[in-house]
Every structure is written in C-alpha cells, then in structure tokens.
Amino acid sequence: MLPEGVRVILEELKAERIRGASYMARRGAEAYIVLADSLEGEELEMAIKELGKEMMAVNPTMASLYNLVRFIPSTGNPEIVRAKALEFIRLSREALREIGNIGSELVDDGDVIITHSFSSSVLEVLKTANAKGKRFKVILTESAPDYEGLALAGELERLDIPFEVITDAQIGLFAGKATFALVGADNVTRDGAVINKAGTYPLALACHESGVPFYVAAESFKIHPELESGKVHLVERRLKRNHFIVRNYVFDVTPWKFVRGVITELGILVPPKEL
C-alpha cells in the first residue's frame, strides 16, 4: 500500500486540468521522493512498482509520466530513489530554460505568434524573448472546456506581453494573421506525431493552409521511445452541457508533416524531407 502522502499527490495529478505534462512529471517525481522518505528495502521496491503503474494510469497519453517511471530504478535503497527523482526535476527545469533560449531565437520584432492551450515550454519561450527585448504579440485560444488559454493570458498580462484571446472556433480565421504558431506537447510519438490539447490539429491544418510555420516546444522526456501515433490512448473526459453529453477528447494527434520543427533542449528536430 502506498503512503498517504503519495496518494495525495496522485489524486492531485488526476484532478489537474490546467498545468501540462512538464509540471505533472515534476510533481510525479516528488511522489517518489515522498516514497523514499517513507519506505526502504523490499517494501520500497514493491511500492516503486505499484507507483509506476498508478503514475502511468494518471494520464496514459503523457509520455513524460511514462519516461519518469522508466527513469526511477526499482531498488530498495531510498537514497538512490531520492537522488534520481531530484535529478529528474533538475533536468526538467534545465531543459525548460534551454528551450526558452533556443525558441526565443525564432522570435523577431513585430512577430505575431498564435498558440493553443497552456504550455510551460511555450511560456518559457515567450518569457525569454520578452526578456531579450523583443517586441511581439500573441494570439491565444481560450482552450475550452477547461480554458487553459485564460491561464496563459494571465501569465502574459503579468509579463506585459501584448495578446488577444480568441474562441477556439476562430482558429481558422486568425491562423493566417500569425507569423508562426507555437504550441506545447504532451507526447511526441516514435513516428513524430505531436499529441497535444484537442484543437492543436485544427490549428496545424489552418497554419498549413495559410503557409504559416507550425512549431512545437517540448522537452526531450516528452518523446516516447516506443509508442507510435496509431496506438496512442487519447483520454476522454465526461462533459455535460445542460442535459446533453458532449464528446470530449482531451488530446488530438498532429502528424509530423504539418510540423516545421520540435524545439527541444537538444536543438530543433525537423521532419524528414520526404514528409
């Protein structure tokens, strides 16, 4: 049985609706630290296996949780578990900063950047570009039904970065007004598809039709080493409006052929030319 402190973190992750895969993975790593502070020996080793199953079940779409589980060794030594969890958190934060540095170089004065949902990687790029003195504007969707876009609007307002919020239905109208698109990712599959908040694929299609480059910002631990796009489990959450049940897949799949590049801490990954 997992300690109460670990259960609290798991329930928090299951309830999370705004913050993305980067935050989820770091918070998940903190669950392993709590585990290491509570157990040792065979009990710890068994608990690590149990937590791994539960962690991946929190959101089967997120590659970051899958890679977190693979990163933590199955051992009864609490010091090793604690050290690896702390290392994961450190590497995650360092990756985010490097993505900000690399991605900000794509931003020029006068650019208009369109985005969808809330991504800490995207925010880091915008924050870094702003800190470098670049002047640009952001178009962001409200990102219904959880309205993550409004959380991003609050961050941009705090940073004094110009922006305007649009409804999701207006993606097609506004994509052509942008210089480029920049979104986050919860998963980049082995065959290069980008799994992100539902609505990302329509944005990619609208950008493709308008000749607007479509970029993705994602740490390397969001790249799934085994999973291909056709086998991704897309989470669907129950949604009710008035007395009607509304289909509500949380994520969608954007083929790599619509992606100009994936900005990682290791550099910008680009699709093969034959795509």
C-alpha positions as CSV (number, residue, x, y, z in Angstrom):
1,M,0.0,0.0,0.0
2,L,1.3,3.4,-0.9
3,P,1.9,6.0,1.8
4,E,-0.8,8.7,2.3
5,G,1.5,11.5,1.1
6,V,2.0,9.7,-2.2
7,R,-1.8,9.1,-2.6
8,V,-2.4,12.8,-2.1
9,I,0.0,13.7,-5.0
10,L,-1.7,11.0,-7.2
11,E,-5.1,12.4,-6.6
12,E,-3.8,15.9,-7.2
13,L,-2.4,14.8,-10.6
14,K,-5.7,13.1,-11.5
15,A,-7.6,16.3,-10.8
16,E,-5.2,18.6,-12.6
17,R,-6.8,20.4,-15.6
18,I,-4.6,23.4,-16.4
19,R,-0.9,22.7,-16.0
20,G,0.7,20.4,-18.6
21,A,3.0,17.4,-18.9
22,S,6.1,19.1,-17.6
23,Y,4.5,20.1,-14.3
24,M,2.8,16.7,-14.0
25,A,6.1,14.8,-14.4
26,R,7.9,17.0,-11.8
27,R,5.1,16.6,-9.4
28,G,5.2,12.9,-10.0
29,A,8.9,12.9,-9.2
30,E,8.1,14.5,-5.9
31,A,5.8,11.5,-5.2
32,Y,8.9,9.2,-5.5
33,I,10.7,11.5,-3.0
34,V,7.9,11.1,-0.5
35,L,8.0,7.3,-1.1
36,A,11.8,7.3,-0.5
37,D,11.2,9.2,2.8
38,S,8.7,6.7,3.9
39,L,9.9,3.2,3.0
40,E,13.1,1.2,2.4
41,G,14.2,-2.3,1.4
42,E,11.7,-4.7,-0.1
43,E,8.7,-2.5,0.8
44,L,10.2,0.4,-1.1
45,E,11.0,-1.8,-4.1
46,M,7.4,-3.2,-4.3
47,A,6.0,0.3,-3.8
48,I,8.0,1.7,-6.7
49,K,6.5,-0.9,-9.0
50,E,3.0,-0.1,-7.7
51,L,3.5,3.7,-8.0
52,G,4.8,3.2,-11.5
53,K,1.6,1.5,-12.6
54,E,-0.5,4.2,-11.0
55,M,1.6,7.0,-12.3
56,M,1.2,6.0,-15.9
57,A,-2.5,5.4,-15.4
58,V,-3.0,9.1,-14.2
59,N,-2.8,10.1,-17.9
60,P,-1.8,7.4,-20.3
61,T,-1.4,10.0,-23.1
62,M,1.5,11.8,-21.4
63,A,5.0,10.5,-22.4
64,S,6.5,12.5,-19.6
65,L,4.9,10.2,-17.0
66,Y,6.0,7.1,-18.9
67,N,9.6,8.4,-19.1
68,L,9.5,9.4,-15.4
69,V,8.6,5.8,-14.4
70,R,11.4,4.5,-16.6
71,F,13.9,7.0,-15.0
72,I,13.3,5.8,-11.5
73,P,15.2,2.5,-10.7
74,S,13.4,-0.4,-8.9
75,T,15.5,-0.6,-5.8
76,G,15.1,-0.8,-2.1
77,N,17.7,1.9,-1.4
78,P,15.8,5.2,-0.6
79,E,18.9,7.4,-1.2
80,I,19.1,6.2,-4.8
81,V,15.4,6.8,-5.4
82,R,15.5,10.2,-3.9
83,A,18.6,11.2,-5.9
84,K,17.1,10.0,-9.2
85,A,13.9,11.9,-8.5
86,L,15.7,15.1,-7.7
87,E,17.9,14.6,-10.8
88,F,14.7,14.3,-13.0
89,I,13.3,17.5,-11.5
90,R,16.7,19.3,-12.1
91,L,17.0,18.1,-15.7
92,S,13.4,19.1,-16.4
93,R,13.9,22.6,-15.2
94,E,17.2,22.9,-17.1
95,A,15.5,21.6,-20.3
96,L,12.8,24.3,-19.9
97,R,15.4,27.1,-19.6
98,E,17.3,25.8,-22.7
99,I,14.1,25.6,-24.7
100,G,13.4,29.2,-23.8
101,N,16.8,30.2,-25.1
102,I,16.6,28.2,-28.3
103,G,13.0,29.0,-29.1
104,S,13.3,32.7,-28.4
105,E,15.8,33.0,-31.3
106,L,12.9,32.2,-33.6
107,V,11.1,35.4,-32.4
108,D,11.7,38.6,-34.3
109,D,10.4,42.1,-33.6
110,G,6.9,42.5,-34.9
111,D,6.1,38.8,-34.9
112,V,2.5,37.6,-34.2
113,I,2.6,34.2,-32.5
114,I,-0.5,32.0,-32.3
115,T,-0.8,29.3,-29.7
116,H,-3.4,26.9,-28.2
117,S,-3.8,25.7,-24.6
118,F,-1.2,26.3,-21.8
119,S,2.3,25.1,-22.1
120,S,5.1,25.9,-19.7
121,S,7.6,25.4,-22.6
122,V,5.7,27.9,-24.8
123,L,5.5,30.3,-21.9
124,E,9.3,30.0,-21.3
125,V,10.0,30.8,-25.0
126,L,7.7,33.9,-24.8
127,K,9.2,35.0,-21.5
128,T,12.8,34.6,-22.7
129,A,12.1,36.5,-25.9
130,N,10.4,39.3,-23.9
131,A,13.4,39.5,-21.6
132,K,15.7,39.9,-24.6
133,G,13.7,43.0,-25.5
134,K,11.9,41.5,-28.5
135,R,8.5,43.1,-29.2
136,F,5.8,40.7,-30.4
137,K,2.1,39.9,-30.0
138,V,0.4,36.6,-29.0
139,I,-2.9,35.3,-30.3
140,L,-4.2,32.6,-27.9
141,T,-7.3,30.5,-27.8
142,E,-9.4,30.3,-24.7
143,S,-9.0,26.5,-25.0
144,A,-12.4,25.2,-23.9
145,P,-13.7,23.4,-22.0
146,D,-11.0,23.8,-19.3
147,Y,-9.9,27.2,-20.5
148,E,-6.2,26.7,-20.1
149,G,-5.7,29.6,-22.5
150,L,-7.0,32.0,-19.9
151,A,-4.4,30.9,-17.5
152,L,-1.8,31.7,-20.2
153,A,-3.4,35.1,-20.7
154,G,-2.9,35.8,-17.0
155,E,0.8,35.0,-17.3
156,L,1.2,37.2,-20.4
157,E,-0.6,40.0,-18.7
158,R,1.7,39.8,-15.7
159,L,4.7,39.9,-18.1
160,D,3.2,42.8,-20.0
161,I,3.3,40.9,-23.3
162,P,0.6,42.1,-25.8
163,F,-2.0,39.4,-26.5
164,E,-5.6,38.8,-27.6
165,V,-7.8,35.9,-26.7
166,I,-10.0,34.2,-29.3
167,T,-12.6,31.4,-29.1
168,D,-11.4,28.0,-30.3
169,A,-13.8,28.2,-33.2
170,Q,-11.9,31.2,-34.7
171,I,-8.6,29.3,-35.2
172,G,-9.2,29.2,-38.9
173,L,-9.8,33.0,-39.1
174,F,-6.8,34.0,-37.1
175,A,-4.1,31.5,-38.1
176,G,-3.4,33.5,-41.3
177,K,-2.7,36.6,-39.2
178,A,0.2,35.0,-37.4
179,T,3.9,34.9,-38.3
180,F,4.2,31.5,-36.8
181,A,2.4,29.1,-34.5
182,L,3.9,27.7,-31.3
183,V,2.3,25.0,-29.1
184,G,3.4,22.6,-26.5
185,A,3.2,18.8,-26.5
186,D,2.2,16.1,-24.0
187,N,3.7,13.4,-26.2
188,V,5.8,13.2,-29.4
189,T,5.5,9.7,-30.7
190,R,8.2,7.5,-32.2
191,D,6.9,8.3,-35.7
192,G,6.9,12.0,-35.0
193,A,3.3,12.8,-34.3
194,V,2.5,15.5,-31.8
195,I,-0.1,14.8,-29.1
196,N,-1.4,17.9,-27.5
197,K,-4.6,19.6,-26.3
198,A,-7.5,18.9,-28.6
199,G,-7.7,21.8,-31.1
200,T,-4.0,21.6,-31.9
201,Y,-4.6,19.6,-35.1
202,P,-7.1,22.1,-36.5
203,L,-4.6,24.9,-35.7
204,A,-1.9,22.9,-37.6
205,L,-4.2,22.4,-40.6
206,A,-5.2,26.1,-40.6
207,C,-1.5,27.1,-40.5
208,H,-0.7,24.7,-43.3
209,E,-3.4,26.2,-45.5
210,S,-2.2,29.7,-44.7
211,G,1.5,28.9,-45.2
212,V,2.3,29.7,-41.5
213,P,5.1,27.7,-39.9
214,F,3.9,25.5,-37.1
215,Y,6.4,24.8,-34.3
216,V,6.2,22.7,-31.1
217,A,8.1,23.2,-27.9
218,A,8.7,20.1,-25.9
219,E,11.4,18.7,-23.6
220,S,13.1,15.5,-24.8
221,F,11.4,13.5,-22.0
222,K,8.1,14.1,-23.8
223,I,9.4,12.0,-26.7
224,H,8.0,8.4,-26.4
225,P,10.7,5.9,-27.3
226,E,8.3,3.1,-28.3
227,L,4.8,4.4,-28.9
228,E,3.5,5.1,-32.5
229,S,0.7,7.6,-33.3
230,G,-1.8,5.0,-34.2
231,K,-1.6,3.3,-30.8
232,V,-1.8,6.4,-28.6
233,H,-4.6,6.2,-25.9
234,L,-6.4,9.5,-26.2
235,V,-8.0,10.3,-22.8
236,E,-11.7,11.3,-23.0
237,R,-13.4,13.1,-20.1
238,R,-17.1,13.2,-19.4
239,L,-18.6,16.6,-20.2
240,K,-22.2,17.6,-19.8
241,R,-23.8,20.8,-21.1
242,N,-27.4,21.3,-19.9
243,H,-28.7,17.8,-20.2
244,F,-26.6,16.8,-23.2
245,I,-23.5,14.6,-23.1
246,V,-20.7,16.2,-25.2
247,R,-17.8,14.2,-26.6
248,N,-14.7,15.5,-25.0
249,Y,-11.3,14.0,-26.0
250,V,-8.6,15.9,-24.1
251,F,-5.9,15.4,-26.8
252,D,-5.6,15.1,-30.6
253,V,-2.9,13.9,-33.0
254,T,-1.0,16.2,-35.3
255,P,1.1,14.3,-38.0
256,W,4.7,15.4,-38.3
257,K,4.2,16.5,-41.9
258,F,2.5,19.6,-40.6
259,V,5.2,20.5,-38.1
260,R,8.1,22.8,-39.1
261,G,10.1,21.7,-36.1
262,V,10.1,20.5,-32.5
263,I,12.1,22.8,-30.2
264,T,13.8,20.7,-27.5
265,E,16.7,21.4,-25.1
266,L,18.9,19.5,-27.5
267,G,18.0,21.6,-30.5
268,I,15.2,21.8,-33.1
269,L,14.1,18.5,-34.5
270,V,12.8,18.7,-38.1
271,P,10.7,16.1,-40.0
272,P,12.3,14.1,-42.8
273,K,12.2,15.8,-46.2
274,E,10.1,13.0,-47.8
275,L,7.2,14.1,-45.5
